[in-house]
Amino acid sequence: MAGESGEELTGLRKAAVLAVMLGPEKAAEAISHSKLGQPEIERLAGEVARLEGVEEATQQAVAEEFRQLAAAGESQPQGAAAAEELLRRALGPEKAAEVMPRVRPRRSGRPFASLAQLEARRLLDALREEQPLATAVVLRHLPRKLAGEVLSGLPEEVRMEVVMHVAKGGEPYGEGLRQMESALGRKAAALGVGGTGEEETEEAATAGPRALVEILNQADLSVENAVLEALVERDPELGEQVRESMFVFADLPRLDTKAVQMALREVEASDLALALKGAPEEIQSVVFDNLSENAAAGVKEDLESLGRIRRRDVYSAQEKVVVAVRTLADEGKINIRQETEKEEEEMVE
């Protein structure tokens, strides 16, 4: 590195030099607090590995630049504004918009609190003329039960656009978010506030696939199934990521025997029969195989006696099975995470 100076070094090389000067322990601590992703950390480590014989003059130049930056920071934007600018420069506008809600200090009130007090039908009226992105931003900040109800009530031609914005993240921040909140708040006030009966929570809004999973878990089962099917077709990788993070009725065969038996004990026999109406043979077999002989015979008898049934009634019964599974999973009593083929192969002796 002979002849290099602080000005001639790339940003990555300067960071590597500074990491070496700090030493492994302090450098690792700094990186752990930086929220760098694995790719960025790997690039930094690769640059450190390429450093050999860093001259004292280079070290001094980097240290002096760092000192000057630290001193200049006293007159730079601070707080949320500084965080926004840092994320925008480091991650780009879209990723910054996704991350910023998670790092922004909590305010005294929940964003879109006035909308959170509306009933779902009135909230749908408030959002009727809004763009899908605006609706997605609101859903991310609503209590999940209400967000699921609103998603279920959206027109089909709009719903998937909203879903994609929720899953992909990205929203206005800073003044843009405040203006959106103010405008929608005025619209909510014009409609009148009808309480949902739910208490506000202090949970931070999530974004990306996790937010979509949380909202879909509270949506109508028919809507949930339709969204998952459309999502897999539209973006297979994202659709699979979302699907593996949640449990749907069609996933019943992938649960282990103990999990199935525990879930079935939570559901009435009449609901099981209704849930199995028109279900694939694989699912019916899983249910019958995990019931006692008498219970299975009773469910089969109920199933055979059913005539034409409204699809929404079948979905409602299936949702009771799904809720039972998810509740047991949330309580840590069963595991619904699907193992990948690789994980299964690694377990074979």
C-alpha positions as CSV (number, residue, x, y, z in Angstrom):
1,M,0.0,0.0,0.0
2,A,3.0,2.3,-0.4
3,G,2.1,5.7,-1.6
4,E,-1.6,5.6,-0.7
5,S,-3.1,8.5,1.2
6,G,-6.4,9.0,2.9
7,E,-7.8,10.9,-0.1
8,E,-6.8,8.1,-2.6
9,L,-8.4,5.3,-0.7
10,T,-11.9,4.0,-1.5
11,G,-14.5,4.2,1.2
12,L,-14.4,0.4,1.6
13,R,-10.5,0.5,2.0
14,K,-10.8,3.3,4.6
15,A,-13.3,1.3,6.6
16,A,-11.0,-1.7,6.4
17,V,-8.0,0.4,7.6
18,L,-10.1,1.8,10.5
19,A,-11.2,-1.7,11.4
20,V,-7.6,-2.9,11.6
21,M,-6.7,0.1,13.7
22,L,-9.5,-0.5,16.1
23,G,-8.6,-4.2,16.6
24,P,-10.8,-7.2,16.2
25,E,-12.8,-6.8,19.4
26,K,-13.7,-3.1,19.0
27,A,-14.2,-3.4,15.3
28,A,-16.6,-6.3,15.7
29,E,-18.5,-4.4,18.3
30,A,-18.8,-1.4,16.0
31,I,-20.0,-3.6,13.1
32,S,-22.5,-5.4,15.3
33,H,-24.1,-2.0,16.1
34,S,-23.9,-0.8,12.5
35,K,-26.8,-3.0,11.2
36,L,-24.8,-3.9,8.2
37,G,-26.1,-6.8,6.2
38,Q,-24.1,-10.0,5.7
39,P,-23.1,-9.0,2.1
40,E,-21.6,-5.7,3.3
41,I,-19.8,-7.4,6.2
42,E,-18.4,-10.0,3.9
43,R,-17.1,-7.2,1.5
44,L,-15.5,-5.4,4.5
45,A,-13.9,-8.6,5.7
46,G,-12.6,-9.3,2.3
47,E,-11.0,-5.9,2.1
48,V,-9.4,-6.4,5.6
49,A,-8.0,-9.7,4.4
50,R,-6.3,-7.9,1.5
51,L,-4.6,-5.4,3.7
52,E,-0.9,-5.9,4.2
53,G,1.7,-3.6,5.7
54,V,-0.5,-0.5,6.1
55,E,1.8,2.4,6.4
56,E,1.7,4.7,9.4
57,A,1.0,7.7,7.2
58,T,-2.1,6.0,5.8
59,Q,-3.3,5.1,9.2
60,Q,-2.9,8.7,10.4
61,A,-4.7,10.0,7.3
62,V,-7.6,7.7,7.9
63,A,-7.7,8.5,11.6
64,E,-7.6,12.3,10.9
65,E,-10.4,12.0,8.3
66,F,-12.5,10.1,10.8
67,R,-11.8,12.7,13.5
68,Q,-12.9,15.5,11.2
69,L,-16.0,13.7,10.2
70,A,-16.8,13.2,13.9
71,A,-16.3,16.9,14.6
72,A,-18.3,17.9,11.6
73,G,-21.2,15.7,12.8
74,E,-21.9,18.2,15.5
75,S,-23.4,20.6,12.9
76,Q,-25.1,17.9,10.9
77,P,-28.7,16.8,11.1
78,Q,-29.4,14.6,14.1
79,G,-32.1,12.3,15.4
80,A,-34.6,10.9,12.9
81,A,-33.5,13.2,10.1
82,A,-29.9,12.0,10.4
83,A,-31.1,8.4,10.5
84,E,-33.2,8.9,7.3
85,E,-30.3,10.4,5.4
86,L,-27.9,7.7,6.6
87,L,-30.2,4.9,5.5
88,R,-31.0,6.6,2.2
89,R,-27.3,6.9,1.3
90,A,-26.4,3.4,2.6
91,L,-29.3,1.4,1.4
92,G,-31.1,3.4,-1.3
93,P,-34.5,5.1,-1.1
94,E,-36.7,1.9,-1.2
95,K,-34.8,-0.1,1.4
96,A,-34.5,3.0,3.6
97,A,-38.2,3.4,3.5
98,E,-38.7,-0.2,4.6
99,V,-36.1,0.1,7.5
100,M,-36.9,3.5,8.8
101,P,-40.2,2.6,10.5
102,R,-38.3,0.1,12.6
103,V,-35.6,2.5,13.8
104,R,-37.7,5.7,14.2
105,P,-38.2,6.5,17.9
106,R,-41.7,5.8,19.1
107,R,-44.0,8.8,19.2
108,S,-46.5,9.5,21.9
109,G,-49.3,8.2,19.6
110,R,-49.5,5.4,17.1
111,P,-49.3,6.5,13.5
112,F,-52.8,6.7,11.9
113,A,-54.4,6.4,15.3
114,S,-57.6,8.1,14.1
115,L,-57.9,5.5,11.4
116,A,-57.3,2.6,13.8
117,Q,-60.5,3.7,15.6
118,L,-62.7,3.3,12.6
119,E,-64.7,0.2,11.9
120,A,-63.4,-1.8,8.9
121,R,-66.3,-0.8,6.6
122,R,-65.8,2.9,7.3
123,L,-62.0,2.6,7.0
124,L,-62.6,1.1,3.6
125,D,-64.6,4.2,2.7
126,A,-61.8,6.4,3.9
127,L,-59.3,4.5,1.7
128,R,-61.5,4.1,-1.3
129,E,-59.9,6.8,-3.4
130,E,-56.3,6.2,-2.1
131,Q,-53.5,4.7,-4.2
132,P,-52.5,1.1,-3.3
133,L,-49.2,2.3,-1.8
134,A,-51.0,4.6,0.6
135,T,-53.4,1.8,1.6
136,A,-50.5,-0.5,2.2
137,V,-48.8,2.1,4.4
138,V,-51.9,2.4,6.5
139,L,-52.4,-1.4,6.8
140,R,-48.8,-1.7,8.2
141,H,-49.6,0.6,11.0
142,L,-53.1,-0.8,11.9
143,P,-53.8,-3.4,14.6
144,R,-53.5,-6.7,12.7
145,K,-57.1,-7.8,13.1
146,L,-58.4,-4.6,11.6
147,A,-55.8,-4.7,8.8
148,G,-56.9,-8.2,8.0
149,E,-60.5,-7.1,7.8
150,V,-59.7,-4.2,5.6
151,L,-57.6,-6.3,3.3
152,S,-60.5,-8.8,3.0
153,G,-62.8,-6.0,2.1
154,L,-60.7,-4.4,-0.7
155,P,-61.8,-4.9,-4.3
156,E,-60.0,-7.8,-5.9
157,E,-58.5,-5.5,-8.6
158,V,-56.9,-3.4,-5.9
159,R,-56.1,-6.0,-3.3
160,M,-53.0,-7.6,-5.0
161,E,-51.4,-4.2,-5.7
162,V,-51.8,-3.4,-2.0
163,V,-50.4,-6.8,-1.1
164,M,-47.3,-6.3,-3.2
165,H,-46.6,-2.9,-1.6
166,V,-47.0,-4.4,1.9
167,A,-44.7,-7.3,1.0
168,K,-42.1,-5.3,-0.8
169,G,-41.9,-2.6,1.8
170,G,-41.3,1.1,1.0
171,E,-43.3,4.0,2.3
172,P,-42.8,7.8,2.6
173,Y,-41.0,8.8,5.8
174,G,-40.4,12.0,7.6
175,E,-42.5,14.9,6.3
176,G,-44.1,12.7,3.6
177,L,-45.5,10.3,6.1
178,R,-46.7,13.1,8.4
179,Q,-48.6,14.7,5.5
180,M,-50.2,11.4,4.5
181,E,-51.2,10.8,8.1
182,S,-52.6,14.3,8.4
183,A,-54.6,14.1,5.2
184,L,-56.1,10.7,6.0
185,G,-56.8,11.8,9.6
186,R,-58.9,14.7,8.3
187,K,-60.8,12.3,6.0
188,A,-61.4,10.0,9.0
189,A,-62.7,12.9,11.0
190,A,-65.1,13.8,8.2
191,L,-66.4,10.3,8.3
192,G,-66.8,10.3,12.0
193,V,-65.0,7.9,14.3
194,G,-66.7,4.6,15.2
195,G,-64.6,2.7,17.8
196,T,-63.5,-0.8,17.0
197,G,-63.5,-1.8,20.6
198,E,-59.8,-2.6,20.4
199,E,-57.1,-1.0,22.5
200,E,-54.2,0.6,20.8
201,T,-50.9,-1.2,21.1
202,E,-47.4,0.1,21.2
203,E,-46.1,-2.5,18.8
204,A,-43.9,-1.1,16.1
205,A,-45.2,-1.4,12.5
206,T,-43.5,-4.1,10.5
207,A,-42.9,-4.2,6.8
208,G,-42.1,-6.7,4.1
209,P,-43.1,-10.3,4.1
210,R,-43.5,-10.5,7.9
211,A,-46.1,-7.7,7.8
212,L,-48.0,-9.5,5.0
213,V,-48.0,-12.8,7.0
214,E,-49.3,-11.0,10.1
215,I,-52.1,-9.4,8.1
216,L,-53.1,-12.5,6.1
217,N,-53.3,-14.4,9.4
218,Q,-56.2,-12.2,10.3
219,A,-57.9,-12.0,6.8
220,D,-60.8,-14.2,5.6
221,L,-59.6,-17.6,4.7
222,S,-60.9,-17.3,1.2
223,V,-59.0,-14.1,0.7
224,E,-55.9,-15.6,2.3
225,N,-55.9,-18.5,-0.1
226,A,-56.6,-16.3,-3.1
227,V,-53.8,-13.9,-2.2
228,L,-51.3,-16.8,-1.7
229,E,-52.2,-18.4,-5.0
230,A,-51.9,-15.1,-6.9
231,L,-48.7,-14.2,-5.0
232,V,-47.0,-17.4,-6.0
233,E,-47.9,-16.9,-9.6
234,R,-46.8,-13.3,-9.6
235,D,-43.6,-13.6,-7.6
236,P,-42.8,-17.3,-6.9
237,E,-39.9,-16.6,-4.6
238,L,-41.8,-14.1,-2.5
239,G,-44.9,-16.2,-2.5
240,E,-43.0,-19.2,-1.2
241,Q,-41.3,-17.1,1.4
242,V,-44.7,-15.8,2.7
243,R,-46.4,-19.2,2.4
244,E,-43.6,-21.0,4.5
245,S,-44.0,-18.3,7.2
246,M,-47.7,-19.2,7.8
247,F,-50.0,-22.1,8.0
248,V,-53.0,-22.7,5.7
249,F,-55.5,-25.6,5.7
250,A,-53.8,-27.2,2.7
251,D,-50.6,-27.5,4.9
252,L,-52.3,-30.0,7.3
253,P,-50.5,-33.0,5.8
254,R,-47.1,-31.6,6.5
255,L,-47.6,-31.5,10.3
256,D,-46.3,-34.3,12.4
257,T,-48.8,-36.7,13.9
258,K,-48.7,-35.2,17.4
259,A,-49.4,-31.7,16.1
260,V,-52.3,-32.9,14.0
261,Q,-53.9,-34.8,16.9
262,M,-53.5,-31.8,19.3
263,A,-55.1,-29.4,16.7
264,L,-58.0,-31.8,15.9
265,R,-58.9,-32.0,19.6
266,E,-59.6,-28.3,19.6
267,V,-62.2,-28.5,16.8
268,E,-65.8,-29.7,17.0
269,A,-66.6,-32.9,15.0
270,S,-69.3,-31.0,13.1
271,D,-66.8,-28.4,12.0
272,L,-64.3,-31.0,11.0
273,A,-66.9,-32.6,8.7
274,L,-67.7,-29.3,7.2
275,A,-64.0,-28.4,6.7
276,L,-63.5,-31.7,4.8
277,K,-66.3,-31.0,2.4
278,G,-64.6,-31.1,-1.0
279,A,-61.1,-31.4,0.5
280,P,-58.5,-33.5,-1.3
281,E,-58.2,-37.1,-0.3
282,E,-54.8,-36.5,1.3
283,I,-56.2,-34.0,3.8
284,Q,-59.2,-36.2,4.6
285,S,-56.8,-39.2,5.2
286,V,-54.7,-37.1,7.6
287,V,-57.7,-36.1,9.6
288,F,-59.3,-39.6,9.8
289,D,-55.9,-41.3,10.6
290,N,-55.4,-39.0,13.6
291,L,-58.8,-39.4,15.1
292,S,-59.9,-42.3,17.3
293,E,-61.9,-45.0,15.5
294,N,-65.2,-43.8,16.9
295,A,-64.5,-40.1,16.3
296,A,-63.4,-40.8,12.7
297,A,-66.6,-42.8,12.1
298,G,-68.7,-39.9,13.5
299,V,-67.0,-37.3,11.3
300,K,-67.4,-39.6,8.2
301,E,-71.0,-40.0,8.9
302,D,-71.5,-36.2,9.3
303,L,-69.6,-35.6,6.1
304,E,-71.7,-38.1,4.1
305,S,-74.9,-36.5,5.3
306,L,-73.9,-33.0,4.1
307,G,-75.6,-31.8,1.0
308,R,-74.7,-28.7,-1.0
309,I,-72.8,-26.3,1.2
310,R,-71.9,-22.7,0.6
311,R,-68.2,-22.3,0.0
312,R,-67.9,-19.6,2.6
313,D,-69.2,-22.0,5.2
314,V,-66.6,-24.5,4.3
315,Y,-63.9,-21.9,4.5
316,S,-65.2,-20.8,7.9
317,A,-64.9,-24.4,9.2
318,Q,-61.4,-24.8,7.7
319,E,-60.5,-21.5,9.4
320,K,-61.3,-23.0,12.8
321,V,-58.8,-25.8,12.1
322,V,-56.2,-23.2,11.0
323,V,-56.8,-21.1,14.1
324,A,-56.4,-24.1,16.3
325,V,-53.0,-24.9,14.7
326,R,-51.8,-21.4,14.8
327,T,-52.8,-20.9,18.4
328,L,-50.9,-24.1,19.4
329,A,-47.9,-22.9,17.4
330,D,-48.0,-19.4,19.1
331,E,-48.1,-21.1,22.5
332,G,-45.0,-23.1,21.5
333,K,-46.8,-26.4,21.8
334,I,-46.2,-27.5,18.2
335,N,-43.9,-26.6,15.4
336,I,-45.4,-25.6,12.0
337,R,-42.1,-24.7,10.3
338,Q,-41.6,-26.8,7.2
339,E,-38.2,-28.4,6.9
340,T,-36.5,-27.9,3.6
341,E,-35.3,-30.9,1.6
342,K,-31.7,-30.0,2.4
343,E,-32.5,-30.0,6.2
344,E,-34.2,-33.4,5.8
345,E,-31.3,-34.9,3.9
346,E,-28.9,-33.7,6.6
347,M,-30.8,-35.6,9.2
348,V,-30.5,-38.9,7.4
349,E,-27.7,-41.1,8.7
